[in-house]
Amino acid sequence: MLRTAAWRSRWVTALCLLAVGLIGCSPEHYPQTTLLPRGDFARIADSLLDTTVKWALLVFVLVEGVLVYAIFRFRGKPEDPEPHQTHGNTTVEIIWTVIPALILAAIAVPTVRAIFQTNATPGKDALTIEVVGHQWWWEFRYPEYNLTTANELHVPVGRTVSLRMGSADVIHSFWVPQFAAKRDVFANRETRLWFKAEVAGDYPAQCGEFCGIQHARMAYRIKAQPGEEFQAWVAHMQTLGPKPPAGAKPAAESKPASSSSPSAVQTASAGATVQQPGAAQKPQGSDYATGEQLFMTKGCVGCHSLQAVNAPKGMVGPNLANVGARSYIGAGTLKNTDENLARWIRNPQAIKKGILMPNLGVSEPESRALAAYLRAHQ
Ligand code: CUA
Protein backbone atom coordinates (compact mmCIF):
# COMPACT_ATOMS: atom_id res chain seq x y z
CA MET A 1 0.00 0.00 0.00
CA LEU A 2 2.80 2.37 1.04
CA ARG A 3 4.78 1.39 -2.04
CA THR A 4 1.84 2.24 -4.29
CA ALA A 5 1.48 5.68 -2.70
CA ALA A 6 5.22 6.35 -3.13
CA TRP A 7 5.05 5.36 -6.79
CA ARG A 8 2.00 7.52 -7.33
CA SER A 9 3.71 10.59 -5.85
CA ARG A 10 6.79 9.95 -8.04
CA TRP A 11 4.58 9.78 -11.12
CA VAL A 12 2.82 13.01 -10.19
CA THR A 13 6.19 14.76 -9.61
CA ALA A 14 7.53 13.49 -12.93
CA LEU A 15 4.41 14.64 -14.80
CA CYS A 16 4.55 18.08 -13.15
CA LEU A 17 8.22 18.47 -14.12
CA LEU A 18 7.42 17.40 -17.67
CA ALA A 19 4.57 19.93 -17.86
CA VAL A 20 6.82 22.73 -16.55
CA GLY A 21 9.53 21.71 -19.02
CA LEU A 22 7.12 21.76 -21.95
CA ILE A 23 5.74 25.16 -20.95
CA GLY A 24 9.34 26.44 -20.75
CA CYS A 25 9.91 25.20 -24.30
CA SER A 26 7.22 27.50 -25.68
CA PRO A 27 8.57 29.03 -28.89
CA GLU A 28 7.28 32.43 -27.71
CA HIS A 29 10.19 32.51 -25.25
CA TYR A 30 12.76 31.66 -27.91
CA PRO A 31 12.53 34.08 -30.83
CA GLN A 32 15.31 32.22 -32.66
CA THR A 33 12.90 29.40 -33.39
CA THR A 34 11.86 27.71 -36.59
CA LEU A 35 8.50 26.80 -35.04
CA LEU A 36 6.99 30.27 -35.48
CA PRO A 37 7.42 30.93 -39.21
CA ARG A 38 7.09 34.57 -40.27
CA GLY A 39 7.72 34.11 -43.99
CA ASP A 40 6.67 31.89 -46.89
CA PHE A 41 9.94 29.91 -47.09
CA ALA A 42 9.83 29.13 -43.37
CA ARG A 43 6.19 28.06 -43.61
CA ILE A 44 7.03 25.51 -46.30
CA ALA A 45 9.68 23.98 -44.01
CA ASP A 46 7.41 24.17 -40.98
CA SER A 47 4.48 22.44 -42.68
CA LEU A 48 6.84 19.68 -43.84
CA LEU A 49 7.96 19.24 -40.24
CA ASP A 50 4.31 19.09 -39.13
CA THR A 51 3.52 16.41 -41.72
CA THR A 52 6.51 14.29 -40.71
CA VAL A 53 5.82 14.62 -36.99
CA LYS A 54 2.15 13.67 -37.44
CA TRP A 55 3.05 10.50 -39.31
CA ALA A 56 5.78 9.67 -36.79
CA LEU A 57 3.31 10.22 -33.93
CA LEU A 58 0.71 7.97 -35.57
CA VAL A 59 3.27 5.19 -36.08
CA PHE A 60 4.58 5.59 -32.53
CA VAL A 61 1.14 5.40 -30.94
CA LEU A 62 0.03 2.39 -33.02
CA VAL A 63 3.24 0.38 -32.63
CA GLU A 64 3.73 1.15 -28.95
CA GLY A 65 0.02 0.57 -28.29
CA VAL A 66 0.13 -2.91 -29.82
CA LEU A 67 3.39 -3.64 -28.00
CA VAL A 68 2.07 -2.58 -24.60
CA TYR A 69 -1.17 -4.50 -25.20
CA ALA A 70 0.78 -7.63 -26.09
CA ILE A 71 3.02 -7.30 -23.03
CA PHE A 72 0.08 -7.27 -20.63
CA ARG A 73 -2.39 -9.46 -22.54
CA PHE A 74 0.02 -12.30 -23.33
CA ARG A 75 2.37 -12.09 -20.33
CA GLY A 76 3.77 -15.55 -19.58
CA LYS A 77 3.79 -17.27 -16.23
CA PRO A 78 6.56 -19.54 -14.96
CA GLU A 79 4.33 -22.62 -15.17
CA ASP A 80 3.27 -21.94 -18.81
CA PRO A 81 4.38 -24.47 -21.43
CA GLU A 82 6.73 -23.35 -24.22
CA PRO A 83 4.66 -21.33 -26.77
CA HIS A 84 3.93 -22.73 -30.21
CA GLN A 85 6.85 -21.84 -32.54
CA THR A 86 6.06 -20.31 -35.97
CA HIS A 87 8.28 -19.19 -38.80
CA GLY A 88 7.17 -16.74 -41.48
CA ASN A 89 3.74 -15.41 -42.42
CA THR A 90 3.47 -14.08 -45.97
CA THR A 91 0.30 -12.04 -45.37
CA VAL A 92 1.71 -10.27 -42.31
CA GLU A 93 5.03 -9.59 -44.04
CA ILE A 94 3.30 -8.03 -47.06
CA ILE A 95 1.22 -5.83 -44.75
CA TRP A 96 4.20 -4.57 -42.76
CA THR A 97 6.15 -3.86 -45.92
CA VAL A 98 3.37 -2.08 -47.81
CA ILE A 99 2.17 0.15 -44.94
CA PRO A 100 5.64 1.71 -44.22
CA ALA A 101 6.19 2.15 -47.98
CA LEU A 102 2.91 4.10 -48.23
CA ILE A 103 3.81 6.23 -45.20
CA LEU A 104 7.25 6.99 -46.67
CA ALA A 105 5.59 8.00 -49.94
CA ALA A 106 3.22 10.30 -48.02
CA ILE A 107 6.28 12.02 -46.54
CA ALA A 108 8.46 11.89 -49.67
CA VAL A 109 5.99 13.65 -51.97
CA PRO A 110 5.70 16.88 -49.92
CA THR A 111 9.43 16.72 -49.15
CA VAL A 112 10.42 16.65 -52.82
CA ARG A 113 7.86 19.38 -53.57
CA ALA A 114 9.35 21.54 -50.77
CA ILE A 115 12.89 20.99 -52.10
CA PHE A 116 11.84 22.25 -55.54
CA GLN A 117 9.84 25.17 -54.09
CA THR A 118 12.64 26.38 -51.84
CA ASN A 119 15.30 26.02 -54.51
CA ALA A 120 13.30 27.83 -57.18
CA THR A 121 14.71 31.08 -58.55
CA PRO A 122 12.64 34.03 -57.36
CA GLY A 123 10.94 36.23 -59.94
CA LYS A 124 12.36 39.39 -61.48
CA ASP A 125 10.56 41.65 -58.99
CA ALA A 126 12.53 40.21 -56.06
CA LEU A 127 14.92 42.50 -54.21
CA THR A 128 18.46 41.21 -54.70
CA ILE A 129 20.73 41.43 -51.67
CA GLU A 130 24.36 40.32 -51.67
CA VAL A 131 25.43 38.65 -48.44
CA VAL A 132 29.08 38.19 -47.49
CA GLY A 133 30.07 36.22 -44.40
CA HIS A 134 33.24 37.35 -42.63
CA GLN A 135 34.96 36.06 -39.50
CA TRP A 136 32.83 37.14 -37.57
CA TRP A 137 30.23 39.51 -38.98
CA TRP A 138 27.93 39.87 -41.98
CA GLU A 139 28.08 42.32 -44.85
CA PHE A 140 24.89 43.16 -46.76
CA ARG A 141 24.86 44.96 -50.11
CA TYR A 142 21.81 46.21 -51.99
CA PRO A 143 22.87 46.57 -55.64
CA GLU A 144 19.43 48.00 -56.54
CA TYR A 145 20.04 50.95 -54.22
CA ASN A 146 23.85 50.92 -54.31
CA LEU A 147 23.91 50.56 -50.51
CA THR A 148 26.11 48.60 -48.14
CA THR A 149 25.55 47.88 -44.48
CA ALA A 150 26.56 45.33 -41.87
CA ASN A 151 24.99 43.03 -39.28
CA GLU A 152 21.45 44.40 -39.68
CA LEU A 153 19.56 43.21 -42.71
CA HIS A 154 16.63 45.47 -43.56
CA VAL A 155 13.99 43.77 -45.69
CA PRO A 156 10.61 44.97 -46.94
CA VAL A 157 7.56 43.04 -45.74
CA GLY A 158 5.66 41.48 -48.64
CA ARG A 159 8.47 41.58 -51.18
CA THR A 160 10.61 38.52 -51.84
CA VAL A 161 14.32 39.05 -51.22
CA SER A 162 16.77 37.09 -53.32
CA LEU A 163 20.03 36.54 -51.46
CA ARG A 164 23.24 35.92 -53.39
CA MET A 165 25.71 34.77 -50.84
CA GLY A 166 29.44 34.21 -50.46
CA SER A 167 32.17 34.29 -47.87
CA ALA A 168 35.31 36.38 -47.49
CA ASP A 169 37.12 33.59 -45.65
CA VAL A 170 35.86 30.27 -44.23
CA ILE A 171 32.50 28.52 -44.56
CA HIS A 172 29.68 30.20 -42.65
CA SER A 173 25.98 29.46 -42.73
CA PHE A 174 23.31 32.09 -43.21
CA TRP A 175 20.42 31.26 -40.92
CA VAL A 176 17.32 33.35 -40.32
CA PRO A 177 15.19 30.87 -38.36
CA GLN A 178 11.80 32.56 -38.69
CA PHE A 179 12.15 33.36 -42.39
CA ALA A 180 14.20 30.66 -44.06
CA ALA A 181 16.40 27.64 -43.62
CA LYS A 182 20.15 27.48 -43.15
CA ARG A 183 22.34 27.81 -46.20
CA ASP A 184 26.12 27.58 -46.19
CA VAL A 185 28.20 30.34 -47.75
CA PHE A 186 31.55 29.65 -49.41
CA ALA A 187 34.52 31.71 -50.54
CA ASN A 188 34.67 30.22 -54.00
CA ARG A 189 31.08 29.80 -55.09
CA GLU A 190 27.77 31.56 -54.81
CA THR A 191 24.86 30.07 -52.93
CA ARG A 192 21.37 31.47 -53.04
CA LEU A 193 18.44 31.75 -50.75
CA TRP A 194 15.17 33.64 -50.89
CA PHE A 195 12.37 34.48 -48.52
CA LYS A 196 9.48 36.85 -48.19
CA ALA A 197 8.93 38.40 -44.77
CA GLU A 198 5.23 38.44 -43.93
CA VAL A 199 5.28 40.00 -40.47
CA ALA A 200 7.14 43.19 -39.59
CA GLY A 201 9.51 43.03 -36.66
CA ASP A 202 13.06 42.78 -35.41
CA TYR A 203 14.26 39.19 -35.54
CA PRO A 204 17.48 37.60 -34.30
CA ALA A 205 19.57 35.49 -36.66
CA GLN A 206 22.82 33.63 -36.28
CA CYS A 207 25.66 32.04 -38.24
CA GLY A 208 24.74 28.36 -38.34
CA GLU A 209 28.11 26.76 -39.10
CA PHE A 210 31.12 26.57 -36.79
CA CYS A 211 33.56 29.05 -38.30
CA GLY A 212 36.19 29.70 -35.63
CA ILE A 213 36.38 30.70 -31.99
CA GLN A 214 33.89 33.56 -32.30
CA HIS A 215 31.28 31.62 -34.26
CA ALA A 216 28.80 32.14 -31.42
CA ARG A 217 29.28 35.92 -31.72
CA MET A 218 28.39 36.05 -35.40
CA ALA A 219 24.80 37.09 -34.84
CA TYR A 220 22.78 39.61 -36.79
CA ARG A 221 19.32 41.13 -36.91
CA ILE A 222 16.63 41.01 -39.53
CA LYS A 223 14.63 44.22 -39.59
CA ALA A 224 11.46 43.39 -41.51
CA GLN A 225 9.79 46.71 -42.28
CA PRO A 226 6.52 47.63 -43.97
CA GLY A 227 7.11 48.87 -47.54
CA GLU A 228 7.01 52.61 -46.77
CA GLU A 229 9.22 52.32 -43.72
CA PHE A 230 11.73 50.29 -45.72
CA GLN A 231 11.74 52.89 -48.51
CA ALA A 232 12.29 55.61 -45.90
CA TRP A 233 15.26 53.65 -44.55
CA VAL A 234 16.66 53.32 -48.08
CA ALA A 235 16.18 57.05 -48.70
CA HIS A 236 17.94 57.88 -45.44
CA MET A 237 20.82 55.51 -46.14
CA GLN A 238 21.25 57.14 -49.53
CA THR A 239 22.13 60.38 -47.76
CA LEU A 240 25.10 58.60 -46.17
CA GLY A 241 27.13 58.97 -49.32
CA PRO A 242 30.77 59.49 -50.05
CA LYS A 243 32.60 62.72 -49.52
CA PRO A 244 33.30 64.67 -52.71
CA PRO A 245 36.66 63.74 -54.22
CA ALA A 246 39.69 65.32 -52.54
CA GLY A 247 40.40 67.22 -55.77
CA ALA A 248 37.29 69.32 -55.15
CA LYS A 249 38.99 70.91 -52.17
CA PRO A 250 41.70 73.53 -52.40
CA ALA A 251 45.11 71.86 -52.40
CA ALA A 252 46.04 73.37 -49.04
CA GLU A 253 43.11 71.58 -47.36
CA SER A 254 43.65 68.13 -48.79
CA LYS A 255 46.60 67.30 -46.58
CA PRO A 256 46.55 63.80 -45.11
CA ALA A 257 44.55 63.78 -41.89
CA SER A 258 47.48 62.12 -40.14
CA SER A 259 49.09 65.53 -39.85
CA SER A 260 49.28 66.47 -36.19
CA SER A 261 48.71 70.16 -36.91
CA PRO A 262 45.45 71.18 -35.19
CA SER A 263 44.55 73.56 -38.01
CA ALA A 264 44.79 70.78 -40.60
CA VAL A 265 42.58 68.57 -38.41
CA GLN A 266 40.02 71.30 -37.96
CA THR A 267 39.93 71.92 -41.69
CA ALA A 268 39.46 68.23 -42.43
CA SER A 269 36.75 67.88 -39.81
CA ALA A 270 34.87 70.95 -41.00
CA GLY A 271 35.01 69.63 -44.57
CA ALA A 272 33.64 66.24 -43.58
CA THR A 273 30.93 67.77 -41.43
CA VAL A 274 29.57 69.70 -44.34
CA GLN A 275 29.88 66.85 -46.80
CA GLN A 276 28.22 64.07 -44.80
CA PRO A 277 24.58 65.04 -44.63
CA GLY A 278 23.54 62.08 -42.47
CA ALA A 279 26.14 62.83 -39.86
CA ALA A 280 25.85 66.60 -40.18
CA GLN A 281 22.24 66.53 -38.98
CA LYS A 282 23.41 65.40 -35.53
CA PRO A 283 24.60 67.89 -32.93
CA GLN A 284 28.35 67.68 -32.87
CA GLY A 285 30.40 68.72 -29.88
CA SER A 286 34.14 68.83 -29.50
CA ASP A 287 34.11 65.06 -28.93
CA TYR A 288 32.83 64.63 -32.48
CA ALA A 289 35.71 66.61 -33.98
CA THR A 290 38.28 64.83 -31.80
CA GLY A 291 36.68 61.50 -32.65
CA GLU A 292 36.81 62.25 -36.33
CA GLN A 293 40.48 63.13 -36.12
CA LEU A 294 41.18 59.92 -34.19
CA PHE A 295 39.19 57.89 -36.70
CA MET A 296 41.54 59.09 -39.41
CA THR A 297 44.78 58.83 -37.42
CA LYS A 298 44.31 55.66 -35.34
CA GLY A 299 43.94 53.43 -38.36
CA CYS A 300 40.15 52.90 -38.16
CA VAL A 301 39.68 54.33 -41.62
CA GLY A 302 41.94 51.64 -43.10
CA CYS A 303 39.39 48.91 -42.34
CA HIS A 304 36.00 50.63 -42.01
CA SER A 305 34.07 52.64 -44.54
CA LEU A 306 31.67 55.33 -43.32
CA GLN A 307 29.76 55.58 -46.57
CA ALA A 308 26.68 53.51 -47.27
CA VAL A 309 26.48 54.63 -50.90
CA ASN A 310 29.25 53.51 -53.26
CA ALA A 311 30.96 51.77 -50.37
CA PRO A 312 34.30 50.30 -51.34
CA LYS A 313 34.21 46.50 -51.66
CA GLY A 314 36.61 44.20 -49.86
CA MET A 315 36.93 46.27 -46.68
CA VAL A 316 38.31 44.25 -43.78
CA GLY A 317 35.92 45.61 -41.15
CA PRO A 318 32.15 46.19 -41.11
CA ASN A 319 30.71 49.24 -42.83
CA LEU A 320 29.96 51.87 -40.18
CA ALA A 321 27.82 54.32 -42.17
CA ASN A 322 24.85 53.90 -39.81
CA VAL A 323 26.60 52.23 -36.88
CA GLY A 324 25.12 54.77 -34.46
CA ALA A 325 21.61 53.50 -35.21
CA ARG A 326 22.27 49.78 -34.88
CA SER A 327 20.96 47.84 -31.89
CA TYR A 328 24.15 45.84 -31.32
CA ILE A 329 27.87 46.15 -31.92
CA GLY A 330 30.40 43.40 -32.55
CA ALA A 331 27.85 41.31 -34.52
CA GLY A 332 25.37 40.84 -31.69
CA THR A 333 28.04 40.85 -28.99
CA LEU A 334 27.07 44.00 -27.03
CA LYS A 335 24.10 46.34 -26.89
CA ASN A 336 24.97 49.50 -28.79
CA THR A 337 25.33 51.93 -25.89
CA ASP A 338 27.90 54.74 -25.69
CA GLU A 339 29.57 52.94 -22.79
CA ASN A 340 29.83 49.64 -24.70
CA LEU A 341 30.99 51.34 -27.89
CA ALA A 342 33.83 53.09 -26.04
CA ARG A 343 34.74 49.87 -24.22
CA TRP A 344 34.82 48.01 -27.52
CA ILE A 345 37.05 50.62 -29.17
CA ARG A 346 39.47 50.55 -26.20
CA ASN A 347 39.93 46.82 -26.08
CA PRO A 348 38.04 44.77 -28.67
CA GLN A 349 40.26 41.75 -28.08
CA ALA A 350 39.07 41.53 -24.46
CA ILE A 351 35.47 41.37 -25.66
CA LYS A 352 35.80 39.27 -28.80
CA LYS A 353 39.17 37.58 -28.80
CA GLY A 354 40.63 36.65 -32.15
CA ILE A 355 38.89 39.24 -34.33
CA LEU A 356 40.89 41.12 -36.93
CA MET A 357 40.46 44.44 -35.10
CA PRO A 358 43.58 44.93 -32.97
CA ASN A 359 43.80 46.90 -29.75
CA LEU A 360 44.81 50.30 -31.10
CA GLY A 361 46.17 51.79 -27.90
CA VAL A 362 43.25 54.17 -27.51
CA SER A 363 42.96 55.96 -24.16
CA GLU A 364 39.66 56.22 -22.30
CA PRO A 365 38.94 59.86 -23.34
CA GLU A 366 39.91 59.00 -26.90
CA SER A 367 37.56 56.00 -26.92
CA ARG A 368 34.73 58.27 -25.74
CA ALA A 369 35.46 60.77 -28.50
CA LEU A 370 35.51 57.97 -31.08
CA ALA A 371 32.24 56.62 -29.69
CA ALA A 372 30.68 60.10 -29.96
CA TYR A 373 31.87 60.40 -33.55
CA LEU A 374 30.47 56.97 -34.47
CA ARG A 375 27.22 57.62 -32.61
CA ALA A 376 26.61 60.56 -34.94
CA HIS A 377 26.69 58.14 -37.88
CA GLN A 378 23.09 57.03 -37.85
CU1 CUA B 1 30.31 32.25 -39.18
CU2 CUA B 1 29.84 30.53 -37.65
Boltz pocket constraint, residues with backbone or C-beta under 6 A from the ligand:
constraints:
  - pocket:
      binder: B
      contacts: [[A, 133], [A, 134], [A, 136], [A, 171], [A, 172], [A, 173], [A, 207], [A, 208], [A, 209], [A, 210], [A, 211], [A, 212], [A, 214], [A, 215], [A, 216], [A, 218]]
      max_distance: 6.0
